[in-house]
Structures are given as structure tokens and as C-alpha cells.
Amino acid sequence: VQLQASGGGLVQAGGSLTLSCATSGFTFDAHDVGWFRQAPGKEREAVSCISSSAGTIYYADSVKGRFTISSDLAKNTVSLQMNSLKPEDTAVYYCASRRVGVHTYYYWGQGTLVTVSS
């Protein structure tokens, strides 16, 4: 099983970035895929999650209206379009997956760093 996150970088406040999570080794449409982030000195938090089979999407309140998650079943990828970025969005972003119906995300990719300058 592999989850490969990419797309992080340095951007000015108000700018945009798109993160991509390429997955392999599991049945993509039988799993939820989520984006999480961890800022320095803070706990990891869920940012957005998508269940392709159930057609459900979750956004943290802090990113609603600014971030958009989407999945490509043909490519087994999940993207996170991040607009109107704020300095407080600075964090290492991780993608993770879990089988539909399971509470815990148990497959994790390496992180990609997003830095938003003011």
C-alpha cells in the first residue's frame, strides 16, 4: 500500500496550491481518503475527507469555502485544491486512507510541507 502526497510549497497569503495524493495497493473505491495537517507544536487535525463510494465529503470548519477535495477513480488519486490560503494553514499535510466503515485511518503517506507567508 502506498500513498504519495505532493504539491506542497511556499505561497503568499491569499494564494493557492493543489495537493495530490497518489494511491496504490488497495481498492480505491472501497476506501475513504483524507487530508490531515500538523502545524509545529500542534496536534494533527483532519482537514478534509472524501468517500468516493458513499459520495460524502467532510471539511473542517477552518477550511470550508476555501478548500475543495476531489477524487479521480480512474487514476486512484485524491486532490485538495486550497484557495485563499492563510498563514495559519502552514503545516505538513498528510493523506491517509481507511476502509469504508472503519473509524481509524490506518494507511498514511509521507507529508508535504505547505508554508504560507504573510
LINRA-V327328 format. One record per run of one state. SS is the DSSP state (helix for helix, strand for strand, loop for the rest). FROM is the first residue (numbers start at 0). TO is the last residue. If there is no record, write none. Layout:
BEGIN
ss->SS from->FROM to->TO
ss->SS from->FROM to->TO
END
This chain:
BEGIN
ss->loop from->0 to->0
ss->strand from->1 to->5
ss->loop from->6 to->7
ss->strand from->8 to->11
ss->loop from->12 to->15
ss->strand from->16 to->23
ss->loop from->24 to->26
ss->helix from->27 to->29
ss->strand from->30 to->37
ss->loop from->38 to->43
ss->strand from->44 to->50
ss->loop from->51 to->54
ss->strand from->55 to->58
ss->loop from->59 to->65
ss->strand from->66 to->71
ss->loop from->72 to->75
ss->strand from->76 to->81
ss->loop from->82 to->85
ss->helix from->86 to->88
ss->loop from->89 to->89
ss->strand from->90 to->98
ss->loop from->99 to->105
ss->strand from->106 to->107
ss->loop from->108 to->110
ss->strand from->111 to->116
ss->loop from->117 to->117
END
